[in-house]
Amino acid sequence: MTKQFFYPLFLILFALPVQSFIPNNKISQIPKSTVRTVIIDPGHGGTFSGAAGLSSFEKTVSLDVALKFGAALQAAFPEIKVVYTRTTDANAGNRQTLREDLNYRADLANSSRGDLFISFHCNSAGKRPGGWYEKVVVGKTRKTRIVIKRKKKVKQAYYEYKYENVWRENVASGTESYIWAVGKNDAKVNSVSKNNEYYGEIDSTATEAVELPDPNDPAEKARMLIYAQQYFKKSLTLADLVEKEFTKRGRISRGVKQRNDEGIWVLQATGMPSVLVEIGFISNKEEEQYINSDKGQDEIVEDVLNAFKAYKQKQETKPAAVTTN
Ligand SMILES: [Zn+2]
């Protein structure tokens, strides 16, 4: 049965109090909010490499994990339709610019009538993947010198500093799940400073800045409102479940974060619950190895799949009218 048919039916059904016309023992037959189509979005790709590690690029790791997740999802739920925004190392839809690439992803998700959008990315921090040398003071010696003051020679004390190049390991590690922040004034919204050491989900290989759509544009306003009313809570639910699974696995969870920037614009542009999972820091030597390994990727896939299973069950055990209001 198609969704086009379902929606008017929902409206008629829930215009009246449910119990008034459905006997109690029939309540389980109320159409549920189901997850039929899942859009899987491997971050970056093609000319957009994303963050760089010591030996790998974000675009490659995110594609590997996304394809493995899709296969695992399909094996667990053969009835679910899986749509990928890309399956090869190419710009999404072979679009040229970053803006077009992101638009393609959102348009594909929307035209495929996705019920859920999951994007896979790798995090990045610090000045360089692995680590970097930093000049630091390691000691000082008190010395004196003769200076002329009011035509008189006087002794003046000063310090001579000793510097050394010290290795700074790039230690940031762990997972994060992003959802689109509903309001910019929300206290939980992360402020993103571009000169900050932490640069997270900003495409370092982009040659152009992606302009966010004008929030005063009526179409954009409507879309933000719909997202806020219908998809925000579901996105938060899934993101929370994903981070809980990572924690159970013993990984460091940096939690669920809300943000509003070009790097995760695609989340809000999709008319469905949407989550962006940062599976680990590619800039951290050990974590880069983990997210590139079969063991690491299999564990990540299992964790996200467990979260998905719990999310799906949660959606489908509540009547649609309750979950969408
Ligand atoms: Zn990314």
Residues whose N, C-alpha, C, O or C-beta is under 5 A from the ligand:
A	BS01	ZN	G43 G50 H121 C122 E201
